[in-house]
Amino acid sequence: MAQQADPPATGAATTLDQVQVTGIRESMQSSINKKRDDTVISDVLSAEDIGDLPAPSLADAIETLTGAASTRDKTGASEISIRGLGAFLSSTNFNGREITNGSGDRSVNFNMFPAELINTVAIYKTQRADIIEGGVAGTIGLETVKPLEYGKRSVQMDLRGSWAEYDKKYKDDDGIGYRGTASYIDQFEFSNGGKLGVSLGIQRLEGSDPEESITSGSTWYACDGRVNVANANCTEPGAAAIAAGTPYYLVPSSRIYRLKQERNDRQSEFAAVQWRPNDVVEVNVDVEHTDRNWYENRSDLSLSNTRRGIVDRQVDDNGVVRALSGSTSIDSTSNRYWRNEEYTGGGLNLIVRPSPAWELSTDLSYSHTRRVDNERATRLRANQRDTANAIVPGISSGTTGYVNYDWAWQGEVPSVYLDPAFDPGNWDAYTGAARVTSSETENDHQIRAGRFDASFMPEDGFFTRIKGGLRASQADYTLRDNTLVTDYDQRIAGDKASIIAANRGCRTAFPQKDFMDAASGNTISEWAYFDPMCLYQSFRGTSDSLLDPSMQDPNNVDITEKTRSLYLLGEFASEWFGLPVTGNLGVRWVKTDVRSEGVRTGLTVVDNGDGTIRLQPTGDFTTQTFKAGNDKLLPSVNASFELRDDLLLRVAGYRAMSRPDISALGAGRTINVNGDASFGNLADALDDISASGNPAAQPLMSWNGDLSLEWYPNPDTLLAAAVYWKQFNGGTATALVDETYTLNGQSVTVPVRQQVTTDEDSTLTGMELSATHRFSYLPQPFDGMGFKVSYNYADSDYETQDSRLGEQLASDGSVIPAIVSPAGLSGFSRHVLSGSLYWDVGPFNIQAIAKFRSKYYQDFTGNTAQQNRYYDDNTSVDLRARYRVNKNLSLSLELMNITNEPRVAYQPSYGNFREVVSYGRRAFFGVRYKF
């Protein structure tokens, strides 16, 4: 029985209930506290409860941190750049471990991870010796909740509906999507003093991702501005002639109008167990799994040969075309595309604390991503004769029909005016050269790793903690590309009959209304549409791919990357210059070994009998293995000076590294062979060889310095300013590397275009400013208002040359001049600005978030042959609101991309139109109930 408490004595102090901070203010305060306590320069986003990160996706949440910017697409933010640097210069860990992805690069597709299952997101902008290497720009850390630290039982269910604005443009719209999340966290205590915590979560979502665009082929040509070629492709004068003053203009291989109707579903699960049998031992086990499917119906209207017959050009001094006239073939291409991407990861962590001074930790982890892309594509080309063998108006004579057109770039997108006699929506016109393609591409990436760490805390002295450890990991990556292409020639009676039968049997009304209506300048709103799978089955007689599973491809990649690392770190607390100082200093040694297998196509030399030769594939393949490696030393020091109780000065110096994309370490060679072409010698026949990668590519290294001043006047306010400097040691360039090939007993040495690592130095300098404040001194209810704003500026002289039109290193050491200007670092934006304004009013809170990043260059993952691509300035505005009905029930509303700003791209130089992509606005509305 409880004892009766004595009444308090008169005049005794009364203990007041603690004021509980909730809502957006709670998240802001938690972020301020974690930033202040960290031993490196960082920014942190944390939520007290699972699912409380203020964003619908992880990438959207990370974007709100100072200096972070994303590559945005139809599903919102995706890959993240830190301090204006590209995603490939950052590393990401999940519960302290490396994670894989399905893109062949080292960035992370954050859309694979539900924000509701993540509790803390941090960006570490300086390095520390015990952080896994790999981030010149910084490291992004994701953490799930630890159930014992969480300390309370929670059962939570969250259901959200999703709406995509452009979905309503489709006659067969997908309607409202949904996202449902359930989680359970609990703790148990045993009679022997042991404790056990469990955390379980699951999420299921389905949604629509419509998209529309006007785009271009990814291969660009520099054409001779002095010459008109009436019935053929433009002539290319070459880099030397252009450098000598020959006028030129830039044109792509094609111009494309594209609509996409997409739908995706995702199921994710996570589980964590935290067990402390006593005060000495702790065991943590966690498992994460995500299975994501993405389905797409695509239709393209393509001006498929836009180098042909170009006249009446208007060109500026940089080769950018403002207007021209030409003659092109016209294609209607129908695609059915689907992707499955599955991620499985987790680990076992054992911590032993034999005494208050010692801590030993062992961690074993596994991460695996498998992405499989399947495509069924069918092309129908407009022809001079229609399905009834009548002349098609507006198409010139020839084996392949051509349509005259005018192209003028005066609005947001270029205006294309086809010969008015030709109707692109006339199904009967598409009876020309048909092509049916089936393909399957598999990316498989797994990392197995183990680490051991030991920590000792001395009783006195300069160092408060001394840590050391070792880590070993093996990353295995394979890319399998299998493609089957079948061409149908309308000049052959049987093929012509197949084309006409497919055309007539698969016609479908154009599925979208108001195509690209928001873009000024657009002149084409629909075209002849054919059902993708109907066309494919009509030609192939089946929906199966008919691919040979044993088929090898020179683009295939097979890589094993082994990493070994050691580190030693000391954390210190002392007094320097009369000021309290804390920090750490250490060194990390990293050794990397790469083994790469590449496929070579078997060729035979055929004598034409007239003094010329030609090459023919034998159908055989050989495999060659290449090995390479490197080892690097990464010292680091971080120090924080307490100028006052509320004022910190941080300094940091360190060396960092970022490895090349793992897919870029491939060793394949693609030899483009035209069996009908004749050559005078073997060297001419082997003149077109490209490399799929370079196993010997070195990591990008940098020396770095950071200086930060942070003011914490109260729990709701932070003012911070930082300056930083990076010197990059090494860069990338396109080189013509001599390689020797032997065919039919003949040996010849030919140049092969390959990406190589140079020893050039370049620098980056930058600054960032951030402020967080709540207007607590205003009268109610305005005392619940607050804001956060951050700005990052950086400048760099790093150069990335265009792979076709940029500067190249000849095999004799000479330099072939560039036609177009080089780009900078991939993902580098000079300006990144984000700001949010929030208002907590009792149970209601609302937050408006605006994000801006200036133009940037974005490379193509794993494809070193692709040319430089730039994205224009982009601004996005989101709105989020939540109402807590009671302590258990809350309602939410999120509006994304309110300004509906399209994504604009240029290629191969900034300002030269490549594409405009538009996604529309999105909304999420939900209900959450917590037991």
BELNORGI-V454117 format. One record per backbone hydrogen bond with DSSP energy under -1.0 kcal/mol. CO is the residue of the C=O (numbers start at 0). NH is the residue of the N-H. If there is no record, write none. Layout:
{{CO	NH} {CO	NH}}
This chain:
{{8	11} {22	26} {23	27} {24	28} {25	29} {26	30} {27	31} {28	32} {29	33} {30	34} {31	35} {32	36} {33	37} {40	124} {42	122} {44	120} {48	51} {52	54} {56	60} {57	61} {58	62} {60	63} {61	64} {64	67} {66	82} {68	80} {70	77} {72	75} {75	72} {78	70} {80	68} {81	84} {83	828} {85	88} {86	89} {88	136} {90	139} {92	141} {96	93} {103	662} {107	109} {108	111} {109	112} {113	116} {114	117} {118	46} {119	142} {120	44} {121	140} {122	42} {123	138} {127	130} {137	90} {138	123} {139	92} {140	121} {141	94} {142	118} {142	119} {145	149} {146	150} {153	184} {154	930} {155	182} {156	928} {157	180} {158	926} {159	178} {160	924} {161	176} {162	922} {163	166} {164	167} {165	168} {166	169} {168	512} {176	161} {177	205} {178	159} {179	203} {180	157} {181	201} {182	155} {183	199} {184	153} {185	197} {187	195} {189	192} {193	189} {194	275} {195	187} {196	273} {197	185} {198	271} {199	183} {200	269} {201	181} {202	267} {203	179} {204	265} {205	177} {206	263} {210	259} {211	917} {212	257} {213	915} {214	255} {218	252} {220	250} {222	248} {231	308} {234	223} {237	241} {238	242} {239	243} {240	245} {241	244} {246	224} {248	222} {250	220} {252	305} {253	216} {254	302} {255	214} {256	300} {257	212} {258	298} {259	210} {260	296} {261	208} {262	294} {263	206} {264	292} {265	204} {266	290} {267	202} {268	288} {269	200} {270	286} {271	198} {272	284} {273	196} {274	282} {275	194} {279	352} {281	350} {282	274} {283	348} {284	272} {285	346} {286	270} {287	344} {288	268} {289	342} {290	266} {291	340} {292	264} {293	338} {294	262} {295	336} {296	260} {297	334} {298	258} {299	332} {300	256} {301	303} {301	330} {302	254} {304	307} {306	233} {307	326} {310	324} {313	321} {313	322} {315	318} {318	249} {319	315} {321	408} {322	313} {323	406} {324	310} {325	404} {327	402} {328	303} {329	381} {330	301} {331	379} {332	299} {333	377} {334	297} {335	375} {336	295} {337	373} {338	293} {339	371} {340	291} {341	369} {342	289} {343	367} {344	287} {345	365} {346	285} {347	363} {348	283} {349	361} {350	281} {351	359} {356	456} {358	454} {359	351} {360	452} {361	349} {362	450} {363	347} {364	448} {365	345} {366	446} {367	343} {368	444} {369	341} {370	442} {371	339} {372	440} {373	337} {374	438} {375	335} {376	436} {377	333} {378	434} {379	331} {380	431} {383	391} {385	388} {389	385} {391	394} {401	395} {402	327} {403	418} {404	325} {405	416} {406	323} {407	414} {414	407} {416	405} {418	421} {422	425} {423	527} {425	428} {426	429} {428	382} {428	430} {433	487} {434	378} {435	485} {436	376} {437	483} {438	374} {439	481} {440	372} {441	479} {442	370} {443	477} {444	368} {445	475} {446	366} {447	473} {448	364} {449	471} {450	362} {451	469} {452	360} {453	467} {454	358} {455	465} {461	572} {464	570} {465	455} {466	568} {467	453} {468	566} {469	451} {470	564} {471	449} {472	562} {473	447} {474	560} {475	445} {476	558} {477	443} {478	556} {479	441} {481	439} {483	437} {485	435} {487	433} {488	491} {491	495} {492	496} {493	497} {494	498} {495	499} {496	500} {497	501} {498	502} {499	503} {500	504} {501	505} {505	530} {510	170} {513	516} {515	518} {518	521} {519	412} {528	507} {530	534} {531	535} {532	536} {533	537} {534	538} {535	539} {536	540} {547	550} {552	555} {556	478} {557	596} {558	476} {559	594} {560	474} {561	592} {562	472} {563	590} {564	470} {565	588} {566	468} {567	586} {568	466} {569	584} {570	463} {570	464} {571	582} {573	580} {575	578} {578	575} {579	641} {580	573} {581	639} {582	571} {583	637} {584	569} {585	635} {586	567} {587	633} {588	565} {589	631} {590	563} {591	629} {592	561} {593	627} {594	559} {595	625} {597	623} {598	668} {599	621} {601	617} {603	615} {605	613} {611	607} {612	678} {613	605} {615	603} {619	601} {621	599} {623	597} {625	595} {627	593} {629	591} {631	589} {633	587} {634	654} {635	585} {636	652} {637	583} {638	650} {639	581} {640	642} {640	648} {643	646} {645	711} {646	642} {646	643} {647	709} {648	640} {649	707} {650	638} {651	705} {652	636} {653	703} {655	701} {657	699} {661	664} {662	665} {663	693} {667	691} {669	689} {673	676} {678	612} {680	684} {681	685} {683	686} {687	671} {688	752} {689	669} {693	696} {699	657} {700	728} {701	655} {702	726} {703	653} {704	724} {705	651} {706	722} {707	649} {708	720} {709	647} {710	718} {713	716} {717	771} {718	710} {719	769} {720	708} {721	767} {722	706} {723	765} {724	704} {725	763} {726	702} {727	761} {728	700} {730	757} {732	755} {733	808} {734	753} {736	751} {738	749} {740	747} {742	745} {745	742} {747	740} {749	738} {751	736} {752	690} {753	734} {755	732} {759	729} {761	727} {762	796} {763	725} {764	794} {765	723} {766	792} {767	721} {768	790} {769	719} {770	788} {771	717} {772	786} {773	775} {774	777} {778	781} {780	783} {781	784} {783	839} {784	774} {785	837} {786	772} {787	835} {788	770} {789	833} {790	768} {791	831} {792	766} {794	764} {799	822} {801	805} {804	818} {804	819} {807	815} {808	735} {809	812} {813	809} {815	807} {822	799} {824	827} {829	793} {830	853} {831	791} {832	851} {833	789} {834	849} {835	787} {836	847} {837	785} {838	845} {840	843} {842	883} {843	840} {844	881} {845	838} {846	879} {847	836} {848	877} {849	834} {850	875} {851	832} {852	873} {855	870} {856	826} {859	862} {862	865} {868	857} {869	905} {870	855} {873	852} {875	850} {876	897} {877	848} {878	894} {879	846} {880	892} {881	844} {882	890} {887	929} {888	884} {888	885} {889	927} {890	882} {891	925} {892	880} {893	923} {894	878} {895	921} {896	899} {902	916} {903	871} {904	913} {904	914} {905	869} {908	911} {911	906} {914	904} {915	213} {916	902} {917	211} {920	164} {921	895} {922	162} {923	893} {924	160} {925	891} {926	158} {927	889} {928	156}}
